[in-house]
Every structure is written in C-alpha cells, then in structure tokens.
Amino acid sequence: MSHQLRGFIMKVITKVLFAIYGLFISMTTSLAAYPTRNTLPTINTNTGLDEFWDFLNGADGTAFNEVTTGAATAGVAFTGSTPYYPGAERIGVHTVGDYSAFITNGVIGFGTVSASLNFQTRAKILTLSNGSDAFKLKFGFSTTLDFISPPVFESTFIYDSSLSSNWICFTRSSAAGVSDTFATTVPVTTDDTYYKIYITPQIIYYYINNVLAHTYALDSTLVTGGVKFGAAAQKTLGNAAVLRTDFDAVKLQQTFITPRAFE
C-alpha cells in the first residue's frame, strides 16, 4: 500500500470517527439518548440523583401517579393512538372542568438537602386553545398542581391563553412569600419543544429550547419540602374537542449539598 493511499484511508477513518463522536455528543446533550432508558436509575449515589423516564416501556410505571376527573384522560400513548412521539405520557381534557395530570409519587425536599434541583422535558401541545375550546396547562415543580389550592412553592411553565399567548414562567416561593407571573416573549406553539427549569437556593432559571427565557431571584434562601414534579391540564371552555399534550420524556436531577460517601 502506497504512502499516499495509506494517508488517504487514515483521513477518511478520522473523519468518520469524528462524525460518530459528534453524533454521540449531540444526542447525549438532549433527551433523545440517555445511558439507561425506561427506568428511573440512580446515576450518582454520592453527589445526587439523576433520573430519566421516556415512557417507551408501554405501561404506566411506578414513577408517576395519574389523576383525572370527568372525561379527562392520562396515560402512556403510542403510535397506534397517534401521539407525536414513539412513547409519551399524554394528558387530555374534553369537557369544561376536566382535570388531567401525571405527578411523581414521592415528594422532594429542597433547601435542606439540595444544592440544586432541575427538570428537563420534551413536549408537544397537539391543539392550542381557540374560540370554541380552551384549556390551561402547567408543568414543573409544585407543592400542588390542582389549579385550586394555592401552592406553598411552585416553579412552573404555564400556558393560559386568557392571560397571554406566550409561555408564562410562574414562581411562588415560601421563602420570598410572593408570586411572580412572568409572560415571556416565547409564543406557545404546537412545535416539538424542550423545556428546563433549574432551581438553586437563590435563583430559578427557566429555559425554552435551551434559551434562557426568565430568571427569578429569591429574596432569601429557599427551604421547602413536599415538592413534586408533574404536569396538569384543565379545560376552561367548550365541550367539543379533546385538547391533548404529549410529554416525550422527563429528566429529573437533584444535587446534594453534602455528598454521601458510598463506595
């Protein structure tokens, strides 16, 4: 084999390897690929928890409780029932007052044990509110997601067309004692979209498609318990259409203030 041919082959191999590496990096920075799927694993037992659920197992797992009233629906959906994603947690509301939600089974203590808490999700609203049928939607961390009881703490994205056609970042802090309802400049659409909320004891960051949409500075250190992650919808107008939202995956991370020392 000539020196020139050997050099050409090595260049091709190098380009292929870099392409594979680039694909791996691009995938693992999103929820599209993750080390362990269909489970809620503990990735790092000492510095915190890093959990992932992608709803591809075809059954409702132990990670979430589903709550519905009236004609509302909630559950894992597949291509056969026309979700946007190959596996998704779908919540849907039909008649006025219908409530649909999926919420983590356990609660999360924050402030006393956590240096940070965040979630990422990929979601798609299938039909927006209109003049005949409307609903409100929220997802994120909260002590209550029922649209009735005021939360002690909440950090959520909200879609409510009666308030804004854009995404709303809502914060209520037991430490600050006030609520912050911030309408972003990001319009609510039916596009496939990534969302993230990153909570520290002093500041909460809201991201949409990896772009910072809002920050909220707490006026004192946040210490709260009884927080859950979840998504909830409620029908506010009309009885004709079922308004659905699909959640492709959920990633939850909690970082401990004091690391543990398991070997």
Backbone torsions as a table, in degrees:
resi	resn	phi	psi	omega
1	MET	NA	130.7	-177.6
2	SER	-71.6	159.4	179.3
3	HIS	-62.3	-39.2	-179.1
4	GLN	-65.8	-42.1	-179.0
5	LEU	-66.5	-41.1	178.8
6	ARG	-61.5	-42.0	179.4
7	GLY	-64.2	-40.2	179.3
8	PHE	-63.5	-44.2	179.8
9	ILE	-61.9	-42.6	179.7
10	MET	-63.9	-37.1	177.2
11	LYS	-64.3	-41.8	179.2
12	VAL	-63.5	-46.8	179.9
13	ILE	-60.2	-42.5	-179.8
14	THR	-62.4	-43.0	179.6
15	LYS	-64.2	-40.8	179.5
16	VAL	-63.9	-44.2	179.7
17	LEU	-63.1	-41.1	178.1
18	PHE	-66.4	-35.0	178.2
19	ALA	-65.6	-43.3	177.7
20	ILE	-63.6	-43.0	179.7
21	TYR	-62.4	-43.1	179.1
22	GLY	-63.3	-38.9	177.5
23	LEU	-64.3	-42.3	179.4
24	PHE	-61.1	-45.8	-179.1
25	ILE	-62.9	-45.7	-177.1
26	SER	-64.4	-33.6	-179.9
27	MET	-74.5	-42.9	-174.0
28	THR	-77.9	-7.8	173.2
29	THR	-89.4	0.6	175.3
30	SER	-121.0	178.9	178.6
31	LEU	-82.9	1.5	-177.1
32	ALA	-70.7	-23.8	178.6
33	ALA	-143.4	140.4	-176.9
34	TYR	-155.2	150.5	-173.0
35	PRO	-54.3	-42.3	-179.1
36	THR	-126.6	128.4	-176.1
37	ARG	-114.7	159.6	176.1
38	ASN	65.3	15.1	180.0
39	THR	-140.3	174.0	171.5
40	LEU	-117.0	78.7	-174.3
41	PRO	-82.5	154.4	167.4
42	THR	-88.3	109.6	-175.5
43	ILE	-79.5	-42.1	179.8
44	ASN	-133.1	109.2	-173.7
45	THR	-74.9	-19.9	-173.5
46	ASN	-97.1	-42.4	-175.6
47	THR	-94.3	-14.9	179.0
48	GLY	161.3	-169.4	-179.4
49	LEU	-116.2	140.6	-179.6
50	ASP	-138.0	103.3	-169.9
51	GLU	-120.8	151.8	-175.7
52	PHE	-144.8	137.8	176.8
53	TRP	-137.9	126.3	-176.9
54	ASP	-119.3	3.1	171.8
55	PHE	62.1	24.7	178.2
56	LEU	-89.9	-2.8	-177.2
57	ASN	-80.5	-10.6	174.2
58	GLY	82.9	6.8	179.2
59	ALA	-145.1	154.7	177.8
60	ASP	-72.9	121.3	-176.2
61	GLY	-88.3	-170.5	-178.4
62	THR	-85.4	-3.0	-175.8
63	ALA	-72.9	-33.2	-171.7
64	PHE	-130.3	145.8	166.9
65	ASN	-97.0	142.7	175.9
66	GLU	-110.2	134.4	-176.5
67	VAL	-128.9	129.6	177.9
68	THR	-139.7	153.7	170.9
69	THR	-132.8	157.5	178.0
70	GLY	60.9	-133.0	-179.1
71	ALA	-94.4	12.4	-178.6
72	ALA	-69.3	156.8	179.5
73	THR	-132.1	153.3	174.3
74	ALA	-154.6	137.4	178.3
75	GLY	164.4	172.7	179.0
76	VAL	-74.8	131.0	-176.8
77	ALA	-119.5	154.8	-179.8
78	PHE	-131.0	178.3	-179.3
79	THR	-55.7	-33.9	179.7
80	GLY	-61.5	-26.2	177.7
81	SER	-109.8	26.0	172.6
82	THR	53.2	49.3	166.8
83	PRO	-79.8	165.8	178.8
84	TYR	-74.6	-32.9	-175.3
85	TYR	-102.5	160.9	179.2
86	PRO	-64.1	-26.4	172.8
87	GLY	-149.8	133.5	-174.4
88	ALA	-154.7	153.6	167.5
89	GLU	-91.3	116.9	-176.4
90	ARG	-109.8	132.1	171.1
91	ILE	-118.0	138.7	-177.0
92	GLY	-143.4	143.4	178.8
93	VAL	-127.4	144.9	-171.9
94	HIS	-120.8	-56.7	-176.2
95	THR	-105.8	156.8	-177.2
96	VAL	-55.7	130.2	-179.1
97	GLY	94.9	-14.7	176.5
98	ASP	-54.9	141.4	178.6
99	TYR	-130.9	133.7	-179.9
100	SER	-139.5	136.0	-177.3
101	ALA	-156.5	154.5	163.5
102	PHE	-128.7	131.1	-168.8
103	ILE	-138.5	140.6	179.1
104	THR	-58.5	144.1	179.9
105	ASN	-63.2	-48.2	-174.4
106	GLY	-94.0	163.4	176.5
107	VAL	-100.4	161.2	-176.2
108	ILE	-118.5	124.2	172.8
109	GLY	-84.6	133.6	-177.2
110	PHE	-131.0	143.5	177.4
111	GLY	102.4	-47.7	-179.5
112	THR	-85.3	-26.3	-177.7
113	VAL	-123.0	-18.9	-171.1
114	SER	-111.4	134.9	171.2
115	ALA	-85.9	-26.1	177.7
116	SER	-158.7	158.2	-179.7
117	LEU	-147.5	130.9	178.1
118	ASN	-151.7	160.0	173.2
119	PHE	-133.9	154.4	168.9
120	GLN	-130.0	144.2	174.6
121	THR	-147.9	157.4	175.3
122	ARG	-119.3	125.0	-172.0
123	ALA	-145.6	161.5	178.7
124	LYS	-144.4	122.6	171.0
125	ILE	-80.7	123.4	-174.8
126	LEU	-77.7	-35.7	179.2
127	THR	-141.9	128.7	178.5
128	LEU	-80.1	163.1	173.7
129	SER	-62.7	149.8	179.1
130	ASN	-144.3	-170.4	-177.2
131	GLY	-68.5	-16.8	-177.7
132	SER	-103.7	-37.0	-178.6
133	ASP	-135.3	135.6	-179.5
134	ALA	-144.3	153.9	176.9
135	PHE	-149.6	165.2	172.4
136	LYS	-119.9	148.2	-173.2
137	LEU	-136.8	140.8	171.4
138	LYS	-146.7	150.3	177.1
139	PHE	-153.7	146.0	-177.8
140	GLY	146.0	-149.4	-179.1
141	PHE	-99.4	137.0	179.9
142	SER	-163.5	155.3	171.2
143	THR	-81.8	-16.9	174.8
144	THR	-153.8	141.1	-179.3
145	LEU	-125.1	32.6	-171.9
146	ASP	-99.9	2.8	-179.5
147	PHE	64.9	6.6	-177.2
148	ILE	-118.1	-61.5	-176.9
149	SER	-77.2	129.2	176.8
150	PRO	-65.6	131.4	-177.9
151	PRO	-73.3	149.5	169.6
152	VAL	-71.4	-42.1	175.8
153	PHE	-138.5	140.4	174.4
154	GLU	-155.2	140.2	172.9
155	SER	-141.0	100.9	-170.9
156	THR	-141.0	158.5	163.2
157	PHE	-89.5	138.1	-179.0
158	ILE	-128.6	136.0	168.6
159	TYR	-115.7	116.3	177.7
160	ASP	-147.0	101.0	-173.5
161	SER	-65.6	-16.8	176.3
162	SER	-73.2	-18.2	178.7
163	LEU	-102.3	-41.6	-177.3
164	SER	-164.9	151.6	173.0
165	SER	-87.1	-3.0	178.1
166	ASN	-104.1	165.3	176.0
167	TRP	-65.2	140.2	177.0
168	ILE	-109.7	133.3	171.5
169	CYS	-100.2	118.7	-176.3
170	PHE	-113.9	132.1	178.2
171	THR	-132.0	132.2	168.7
172	ARG	-133.6	124.3	-173.8
173	SER	-120.1	131.6	176.0
174	SER	-67.5	-25.3	179.1
175	ALA	-78.5	-46.8	-178.8
176	ALA	-75.8	-29.7	178.5
177	GLY	74.5	13.7	-179.5
178	VAL	-135.2	164.9	175.8
179	SER	-111.1	148.6	178.2
180	ASP	-128.1	116.0	177.5
181	THR	-112.0	106.6	-172.7
182	PHE	-116.6	116.4	176.0
183	ALA	-83.6	117.5	-179.0
184	THR	-77.5	178.9	174.3
185	THR	-94.1	8.0	-176.9
186	VAL	-94.8	115.3	-178.7
187	PRO	-71.1	146.1	173.5
188	VAL	-77.9	127.8	-178.6
189	THR	-133.2	179.8	174.7
190	THR	-95.9	16.4	-179.9
191	ASP	-74.7	154.5	169.9
192	ASP	-67.3	122.3	-168.7
193	THR	-139.1	144.5	174.2
194	TYR	-101.1	140.9	179.9
195	TYR	-132.2	147.2	177.3
196	LYS	-148.9	138.1	169.4
197	ILE	-123.4	126.8	-179.2
198	TYR	-118.8	117.2	-174.5
199	ILE	-110.1	127.7	168.4
200	THR	-116.5	168.4	179.5
201	PRO	-63.1	-15.2	-178.1
202	GLN	-114.9	-32.3	-174.0
203	ILE	-136.5	143.8	174.0
204	ILE	-115.6	131.5	-178.2
205	TYR	-113.1	134.1	178.9
206	TYR	-116.3	125.6	-179.6
207	TYR	-121.6	140.8	172.5
208	ILE	-127.8	121.1	-174.9
209	ASN	51.8	44.4	175.8
210	ASN	66.3	13.1	176.6
211	VAL	-110.8	130.8	-179.2
212	LEU	-65.5	120.6	-177.7
213	ALA	-101.8	-25.1	-177.4
214	HIS	-168.9	148.2	168.4
215	THR	-126.6	148.0	177.1
216	TYR	-131.5	119.2	-179.1
217	ALA	-92.8	122.5	177.4
218	LEU	-76.9	142.9	-176.9
219	ASP	-86.1	-1.8	172.6
220	SER	-157.6	167.8	-176.5
221	THR	-63.7	130.2	-178.7
222	LEU	-78.4	123.7	172.9
223	VAL	-133.1	115.7	-178.3
224	THR	-152.9	161.5	176.5
225	GLY	-136.4	178.1	177.7
226	GLY	71.2	21.7	-178.7
227	VAL	-87.2	138.9	175.3
228	LYS	-125.4	157.1	169.4
229	PHE	-98.9	143.3	176.8
230	GLY	-176.7	177.8	175.9
231	ALA	-136.0	141.8	-177.1
232	ALA	-144.4	146.9	177.5
233	ALA	-133.5	149.9	176.5
234	GLN	-141.6	132.6	179.2
235	LYS	-77.9	131.9	-177.2
236	THR	-117.6	-13.9	-178.0
237	LEU	-155.4	134.0	171.4
238	GLY	85.2	153.4	179.2
239	ASN	-127.6	14.9	-172.8
240	ALA	-91.4	-46.2	-171.7
241	ALA	-109.4	148.6	171.0
242	VAL	-90.7	119.6	-178.9
243	LEU	-100.5	119.3	-170.4
244	ARG	-121.3	153.6	172.0
245	THR	-134.6	132.8	179.1
246	ASP	-107.1	132.5	175.1
247	PHE	-111.2	112.7	-175.3
248	ASP	-69.7	-38.8	-175.1
249	ALA	-164.1	158.9	176.9
250	VAL	-134.5	130.5	174.4
251	LYS	-119.4	126.2	-179.6
252	LEU	-118.9	134.6	179.0
253	GLN	-133.0	137.7	176.7
254	GLN	-136.4	126.1	-179.6
255	THR	-107.9	128.6	-177.1
256	PHE	-79.1	144.1	173.0
257	ILE	-67.0	-46.0	178.0
258	THR	-111.6	110.7	-179.1
259	PRO	-61.4	150.7	173.3
260	ARG	-86.7	175.6	-172.7
261	ALA	-130.1	38.8	174.1
262	PHE	-71.6	142.2	178.9
263	GLU	-84.6	NA	NA
